[in-house]
Amino acid sequence: MPTVDDILEHIGEFHSFQKQAFFLLSLLSASFGPVYVGIIFLGFTPDHRCLSPGAAELSQRCGWSLAEELNFTVPGPGPAGEAFARQCLSFEVDWNRSGLGCVDPLGGLAANRSHLPLGPCRHGWVYDTSGSSIVTEFNLVCARSWMLDLLQSAVNAGFFIGSMSIGYIADRFGRTPCLLVTILINAVAGVLLAVSPTYAWTFIFRLIQGLVSKASWLIGYILITEFIGQSYRRTVGILYQAAFTVGLVVLSGVAYALPHWRWLQLTVTLPTFLFLLYYWCIPESPRWLISQNRSAKALSVLKRISRKNGKPIPVSLQSLSPDKEVSEKLNPKLKPSFLDLVRTPQIRKHTLILMFNWFTSSALYQGLIMHMGLSGSNIYLDFFYSALMEFPASFMIILTIDRIGRRLPWAGSNVVAAAACLVSVFIPEDLHGLRVTAACLGRMGITMAFQIVCLVSAELYPTFIRNLGVLVSSSMCDIAGIFTPFLVYRLTSIWHELPLVVFAVVGLVAGGLVMLLPETKGKTLPETVDEVENMQRPRKSTEKMIYLQVEKQDIPLH
């Protein structure tokens, strides 16, 4: 009996209907960028110092310039460190005292400024920015700076919970209704986030966005891959991820035009309500309908596709059957469990290496973006340039994985990202152009690694545990996202370049581990555990082993 792939070969694997669906779902992919890494603009931390009541009035009375005011009223280097002292401590001085002069206002209080007592910022902070961010509005600096880390960790915790639970719901109740519901929740939560009155509400709405936004992105990815034929599936999957990069490029321009975080959040959220129109544009996946024994409805969807493509379905193909993979999932003898991921040597090795690479790719990708936001340079241009580097990364994957293979480009991209991080540590601050170049190379390398791990994960598991294996290994991506903000911001407080050193080490380890995996270029997807266990063995030795086993059991070969 024919399968969906058989019918798509006749009505078009990537024609008018699929191109329209791909364009619409790519818009959804692009809208995911502001949720995933938008914190770099929403939570931008500008230079700041303690607000000292009376100091501004004294500066105005004395006619100080801004540089003179900072020199007289803001602590300099001290035992707590220059940056911390300048931003988080203030002199325990009453600046309204009439005895303070204009030449050296603190000279009469102590022989040396370093002997003056310092205390925390009791009256708030002054921020050197013309715009606003979550940080400036809720004062998430100094002792409260961890609360900014918590906001991004909440989003990634939502990613983890949502992709697991909503992924199950989509398999149970259908792709399209689940997609529409997650789009609606994400849009409403985004608007509420833009008007949230307190930090607690901001945290809640960010968590809700995390719960549904990645799930809707994944459902869109599944839908487009299930609508198209096998010949185009890999390329379209990469281009769908490239659409996410388009969203990042647009985000940098919108953030530059709207430096106030609430207006920025509202602007990137309101267009997502238009995705609810997909109710009339995106039908249910025919593959899912077949898996639910709803073949008549699946055939109706395929006829809709055929009319759009202008290619009728042959009468001989109008009797559908589940794909082989679906049939094996429904086989009661094959009940996948988490133990299947570690029971045999090769699958156990694949699982552990894939988990580490998913963790590394996410940590480096988000970490490099966050570290860029702390560089103190033009965050908008730096973000824009590095986002552009993701486009050549996508096209390099398309050009190499079916020619060179998966393993070498994958390992090489991890090494390039690690080397770029390590080189950046030794580039002086005044060579800004060179630092941006290194950051762009690192971004390109880790983008390639991220996209290749998405592709290869499904190729290293047998059919009956493929979805489970990809789900479990890719969950480390979200676990990494929970810890990365704390890793970047806390290590930066110790030494600004320390996160780059950590990224370089884990990137090199990830690249080395990739070389322990088998090459999957030109190989069909493994169907059984034995096929996976034999993936790295030479073909001749494998055939010889099978022959000896058959001969030992006295079973005829024909």
C-alpha positions in Angstrom: 0.0 0.0 0.0 1.3 3.5 -0.8 2.7 5.9 1.9 2.7 9.7 2.1 6.1 9.8 0.5 4.9 7.7 -2.5 2.0 10.2 -3.1 4.3 13.2 -2.7 6.5 11.9 -5.5 3.5 12.3 -7.8 1.9 15.5 -6.5 5.1 17.3 -5.8 7.7 17.0 -3.0 8.3 20.8 -2.8 5.9 22.7 -5.0 3.4 25.5 -4.6 1.7 24.3 -1.4 4.9 23.3 0.3 6.6 26.6 -0.7 3.7 28.6 0.7 3.7 26.5 4.0 7.5 26.9 4.3 7.3 30.7 3.9 4.5 31.0 6.5 6.2 28.7 9.0 9.5 30.4 8.4 7.9 33.6 9.7 7.1 31.7 12.8 10.7 30.6 13.1 11.9 34.1 12.7 9.7 35.3 15.5 11.3 32.9 17.9 14.6 35.0 18.0 13.3 37.8 20.3 12.2 35.2 22.9 15.4 33.1 22.6 18.1 35.8 22.9 16.1 39.0 23.2 17.3 39.4 26.8 20.5 41.0 25.4 18.4 44.0 24.5 15.5 43.7 27.0 18.0 43.3 29.9 20.8 45.5 28.6 23.0 46.7 31.6 24.4 50.1 30.9 27.2 51.8 32.9 25.8 52.9 36.3 26.8 54.4 39.6 25.1 55.1 42.9 22.7 57.9 43.2 24.0 60.3 45.9 21.4 62.9 46.9 23.0 66.4 47.0 26.0 65.4 44.8 24.2 66.6 41.6 23.3 69.9 43.3 26.9 70.4 44.4 28.1 69.7 40.9 25.7 72.2 39.4 26.7 74.9 42.0 30.4 74.3 41.4 30.0 74.1 37.6 31.7 70.7 37.3 31.8 68.8 34.1 30.5 65.2 34.1 34.1 63.9 34.3 34.9 66.1 37.3 31.7 65.1 39.0 32.5 61.4 38.6 36.1 62.0 39.8 35.0 63.8 42.9 31.9 61.8 43.9 32.4 58.2 42.7 34.8 55.8 44.3 37.8 54.7 42.3 39.9 51.5 42.6 39.7 49.8 45.9 39.9 46.5 47.7 36.5 45.5 46.2 37.7 46.0 42.7 37.4 49.1 40.4 34.3 48.1 38.6 32.4 47.0 41.7 33.4 50.1 43.7 32.5 52.5 40.9 29.1 50.9 40.2 27.9 49.4 43.6 29.5 51.5 46.4 29.3 55.1 47.4 31.0 57.4 49.9 29.3 57.5 53.2 29.1 61.3 52.9 26.3 63.8 53.3 26.7 65.8 50.1 24.3 68.5 51.4 26.9 69.6 54.0 27.6 73.3 53.5 31.3 72.8 54.3 32.1 70.9 51.1 34.2 72.9 48.7 34.4 72.8 44.9 38.1 72.2 44.5 38.5 69.1 46.6 35.2 68.5 48.4 36.4 65.4 50.3 39.8 66.7 51.1 38.8 68.0 54.5 37.2 64.7 55.5 40.2 62.5 55.1 43.8 62.7 54.1 43.2 60.1 51.4 40.0 59.3 49.6 40.7 55.6 50.1 40.3 56.1 53.8 36.7 57.3 53.5 34.1 54.8 54.5 32.1 53.1 51.6 28.6 51.7 51.7 26.0 50.2 49.4 23.8 52.3 47.1 21.1 53.3 49.5 19.2 55.7 47.2 19.2 53.8 43.9 21.4 54.2 40.8 22.1 56.6 38.0 22.2 54.9 34.5 24.2 56.2 31.6 21.7 55.5 28.9 19.0 57.3 27.0 16.7 54.3 26.8 15.5 51.8 29.4 15.7 48.1 30.0 14.5 45.6 32.5 17.7 46.2 34.4 17.3 49.9 34.7 13.6 49.8 35.6 13.8 47.2 38.3 17.4 48.0 39.4 18.8 44.5 38.6 22.4 45.5 39.4 25.0 44.8 42.0 23.5 42.6 44.7 20.3 42.1 42.6 22.2 41.3 39.3 21.4 37.5 39.7 17.8 38.3 39.1 18.6 39.2 35.5 20.2 35.8 35.2 17.1 34.2 36.6 14.9 35.8 34.0 16.8 34.0 31.1 17.1 30.8 33.1 13.3 30.9 33.5 12.8 31.0 29.8 15.1 28.0 29.2 13.4 26.1 32.0 10.2 26.8 30.2 11.8 25.6 26.9 12.7 22.3 28.7 9.3 21.7 30.3 7.3 22.9 27.2 9.2 20.9 24.6 8.7 17.7 26.6 5.0 18.2 27.6 3.7 20.0 24.6 5.6 17.7 22.3 3.6 14.9 23.7 0.4 16.8 23.4 1.1 17.5 19.7 1.6 13.8 19.1 -1.6 13.0 21.0 -4.0 15.7 19.7 -2.5 17.0 16.5 0.1 19.4 15.2 -2.1 22.3 14.0 -4.4 22.8 17.0 -1.4 22.6 19.3 0.5 25.1 17.1 -2.4 27.6 17.2 -2.8 27.4 21.0 0.9 27.9 21.7 1.0 30.9 19.3 -2.0 32.5 21.1 -0.5 31.9 24.6 2.9 33.2 23.5 1.4 36.4 21.9 -0.7 37.1 25.0 2.2 36.5 27.4 4.4 38.7 25.3 1.9 41.6 25.5 1.5 41.1 29.2 5.2 41.1 29.6 5.4 44.5 27.9 3.1 46.0 30.5 4.2 44.0 33.6 4.3 46.3 36.6 6.8 44.3 38.7 9.7 42.0 38.4 7.7 39.1 39.7 5.1 39.5 36.9 8.0 39.9 34.4 9.4 36.6 35.6 6.1 34.8 35.3 5.4 36.0 31.7 8.9 35.2 30.6 8.4 31.7 32.0 5.1 31.3 30.1 6.7 32.4 26.9 9.4 29.8 27.4 6.8 27.1 28.0 5.1 27.7 24.6 7.5 29.5 22.2 10.0 26.7 21.6 7.3 24.2 21.4 5.6 26.2 18.6 8.9 26.5 16.8 9.4 22.7 17.0 5.9 22.0 15.9 6.5 24.3 12.9 9.7 22.4 12.1 7.8 19.1 12.3 5.0 20.3 10.2 7.1 21.5 7.3 9.2 18.4 7.3 6.1 16.2 7.2 4.6 18.2 4.3 7.6 17.9 2.0 9.2 14.9 0.2 12.2 13.1 1.4 14.5 14.6 -1.2 14.1 18.2 0.1 13.7 17.4 3.8 17.2 18.1 4.9 17.7 21.3 3.0 14.3 22.7 4.1 15.1 21.9 7.7 18.4 23.9 7.5 16.6 26.8 5.8 13.9 26.8 8.5 16.6 27.3 11.0 18.2 30.0 8.8 14.8 31.9 9.1 15.5 32.1 12.8 18.7 34.0 11.9 16.6 36.4 9.8 14.7 37.1 13.0 17.9 38.0 14.8 19.0 40.4 12.1 15.6 42.2 12.2 15.7 42.2 16.0 19.0 44.2 16.0 17.5 46.9 13.8 14.2 47.1 15.8 16.1 47.2 19.1 18.3 50.1 17.8 15.2 52.0 16.7 13.4 51.3 20.0 15.8 51.5 22.9 12.9 51.3 25.5 12.4 47.7 26.4 8.6 47.9 26.8 8.1 49.3 23.3 10.6 46.8 21.9 8.7 43.9 23.5 5.4 45.1 22.3 6.7 45.6 18.7 8.1 42.1 18.4 5.1 40.5 19.9 2.1 42.1 18.2 2.9 40.6 14.7 2.7 37.1 16.2 -1.1 37.5 16.5 -1.2 37.3 12.7 0.0 33.7 12.9 -3.4 32.7 14.2 -4.5 33.1 10.5 -2.6 29.8 9.9 -5.9 28.1 10.9 -7.0 28.7 7.3 -3.6 28.2 5.7 -1.9 25.2 7.4 -3.8 21.9 7.5 -3.1 19.0 9.8 -0.1 16.8 9.0 -1.3 13.8 6.8 1.4 11.7 8.4 0.0 12.3 11.9 -3.5 11.7 10.6 -2.5 8.3 9.3 -0.8 7.4 12.6 -4.2 8.0 14.2 -6.0 5.8 11.7 -7.7 8.8 10.1 -6.7 7.9 6.5 -9.8 9.5 5.0 -8.9 12.9 6.5 -5.2 12.4 5.5 -6.3 11.7 1.9 -8.4 14.9 2.0 -5.4 16.9 3.1 -3.2 15.3 0.3 -5.9 16.2 -2.3 -5.8 19.8 -1.1 -2.0 19.7 -1.6 -2.4 18.2 -5.0 -4.9 20.9 -6.1 -2.6 23.6 -5.0 0.3 22.0 -6.8 -1.8 21.3 -9.9 -1.0 17.6 -9.9 -3.8 15.1 -9.2 -3.3 12.0 -7.1 -3.3 8.8 -9.2 -6.2 6.5 -8.4 -3.9 3.7 -7.6 -2.3 5.7 -4.8 -5.5 6.7 -3.0 -5.3 3.9 -0.4 -3.0 5.0 2.4 -0.9 3.1 4.8 1.3 4.2 7.7 5.0 4.7 7.0 7.3 2.0 8.1 8.5 4.1 11.0 5.0 4.7 12.2 4.2 1.0 11.9 7.2 0.1 14.1 6.1 2.6 16.7 2.7 1.0 16.8 4.2 -2.5 17.2 3.5 -3.6 20.8 6.7 -5.6 20.9 8.7 -2.4 20.5 8.1 -0.3 23.5 10.9 2.3 23.8 12.2 3.1 27.2 15.0 5.4 28.6 17.0 2.3 29.3 17.3 1.6 25.6 19.4 4.7 25.3 22.2 3.3 27.5 21.7 -0.5 27.3 24.1 -1.3 24.4 27.6 0.1 24.0 27.3 2.1 20.8 23.9 3.6 21.6 25.2 4.5 25.1 28.2 6.2 23.5 26.0 8.1 21.0 23.7 9.2 23.7 26.4 10.6 26.0 28.3 12.3 23.2 25.1 13.9 21.7 24.0 15.1 25.1 27.4 16.8 25.7 27.3 18.4 22.2 23.7 19.6 22.6 24.8 21.2 26.0 27.9 22.7 24.5 26.2 24.1 21.4 23.5 25.8 23.5 26.0 27.1 26.1 28.4 28.6 23.5 25.6 30.0 21.3 23.8 31.8 24.1 26.9 32.5 26.0 28.7 34.3 23.2 25.7 36.5 22.6 25.4 37.4 26.3 29.1 38.0 26.5 28.9 40.4 23.5 26.3 42.4 25.4 28.8 43.0 28.2 31.6 44.2 25.9 30.7 47.9 26.3 30.9 48.6 22.6 28.1 49.1 20.1 25.9 46.2 21.0 23.5 46.7 18.0 26.2 46.6 15.3 28.1 43.7 17.0 24.9 41.7 17.3 24.0 42.5 13.7 27.4 41.5 12.3 27.6 38.2 14.3 24.0 37.4 13.3 24.9 37.8 9.6 27.6 35.1 10.0 24.9 32.5 10.6 23.8 32.7 7.0 27.1 31.4 5.6 27.1 28.8 8.3 23.8 27.4 7.0 24.9 27.4 3.4 28.2 25.8 4.3 26.3 22.9 5.9 24.2 22.5 2.8 27.3 22.4 0.6 29.4 20.1 2.8 27.4 17.5 4.7 26.5 15.5 1.6 29.9 15.9 0.0 32.4 15.7 2.9 30.2 14.1 5.4 28.8 15.1 8.8 31.6 14.3 11.2 34.5 16.5 9.9 32.4 19.7 9.4 30.8 19.1 12.8 34.1 18.6 14.7 35.7 21.4 12.7 32.9 23.9 13.6 33.3 23.2 17.3 37.1 23.7 17.0 36.6 26.9 15.1 34.2 28.2 17.8 36.6 27.2 20.6 39.6 28.7 18.8 37.8 32.0 18.2 36.9 32.2 21.9 40.5 31.5 22.9 42.0 34.0 20.5 39.5 36.7 21.7 41.0 36.4 25.2 44.4 37.7 24.0 43.1 40.5 21.6 43.6 43.9 23.2 40.4 46.0 23.9 41.6 48.8 21.5 41.6 46.4 18.5 37.8 46.3 18.4 37.6 45.3 14.8 39.7 42.2 15.4 37.6 41.3 18.4 34.4 41.6 16.4 35.9 39.4 13.7 36.9 36.7 16.2 33.4 36.9 17.7 31.8 36.5 14.3 33.9 33.4 13.5 33.0 31.9 16.8 29.3 32.6 16.1 29.6 31.0 12.7 31.3 27.9 14.1 28.9 27.3 16.9 25.9 27.9 14.6 27.2 25.2 12.2 27.7 22.8 15.2 24.2 23.6 16.5 22.5 22.9 13.2 24.6 19.7 12.5 23.8 18.2 15.8 20.1 18.7 15.0 20.5 16.8 11.8 22.8 14.0 13.0 20.9 13.1 16.2 18.2 11.4 14.3 20.7 9.5 12.2 22.3 7.7 15.1 19.3 6.0 16.7 17.3 3.1 15.5 13.7 3.8 14.4 11.8 2.6 17.5 13.8 4.9 19.9 14.7 7.7 17.4 12.2 10.3 18.8 13.0 9.4 22.4 16.8 9.6 21.7 16.5 13.0 20.0 14.2 14.3 22.7 16.4 13.2 25.6 19.7 14.3 24.1 18.4 17.7 22.9 16.9 18.4 26.3 20.5 19.2 27.4 20.2 22.3 25.1 17.6 23.7 27.5 19.5 22.6 30.6 22.5 24.5 29.3 20.4 27.6 28.8 19.4 27.5 32.5 23.0 27.6 33.7 24.6 29.8 30.9 23.4 33.2 32.2 24.8 32.5 35.7 28.0 31.1 34.1 28.5 34.2 31.9 27.6 37.0 34.3 29.1 35.5 37.4 32.4 34.5 35.8 32.6 37.9 34.1 32.6 39.6 37.5 35.7 37.6 38.3 37.5 38.2 35.0 35.8 39.6 31.9 37.4 37.0 29.6 36.9 34.0 31.9 33.7 32.7 30.2 35.6 32.7 26.8 38.2 30.4 28.3 35.6 28.0 29.6 33.8 28.0 26.2 37.1 27.3 24.5 37.7 24.3 26.6 34.3 22.7 26.3 34.2 23.5 22.6 37.5 21.6 22.0 36.3 18.7 24.0 33.0 18.6 22.0 34.9 18.6 18.8 37.1 15.7 19.9 34.2 13.6 21.0 32.5 14.1 17.7 35.3 12.1 16.0 34.3 9.1 18.1 30.9 8.9 16.4 30.4 7.0 13.1 30.0 8.8 9.8 26.4 8.8 8.6 26.9 10.2 5.2 25.2 8.1 2.5 23.8 5.6 5.1 20.1 4.8 5.5 18.5 5.5 8.8 19.2 2.5 11.1 16.1 0.4 11.8 17.4 -1.9 14.6 19.7 -1.8 17.5 22.1 -4.3 15.7 22.4 -1.9 12.8 23.5 0.9 15.1 25.9 -1.4 17.0 27.5 -2.3 13.6 27.7 1.3 12.2 31.4 1.7 12.8 32.5 -1.8 11.7 33.8 -2.3 8.2 31.2 -3.7 5.8 33.2 -6.8 4.9 33.8 -7.8 8.5 30.1 -7.3 9.3 29.1 -9.5 6.4 31.6 -12.2 7.5 30.2 -12.1 11.1 26.7 -12.6 9.8 27.8 -15.5 7.6 29.6 -17.2 10.5 26.5 -16.8 12.7 24.3 -18.3 10.0 26.7 -21.1 9.4 27.0 -21.9 13.1 23.2 -22.2 13.4 23.0 -24.4 10.2 20.6 -22.0 8.6 20.7 -21.9 4.8 21.6 -18.5 3.2 19.0 -18.8 0.5 
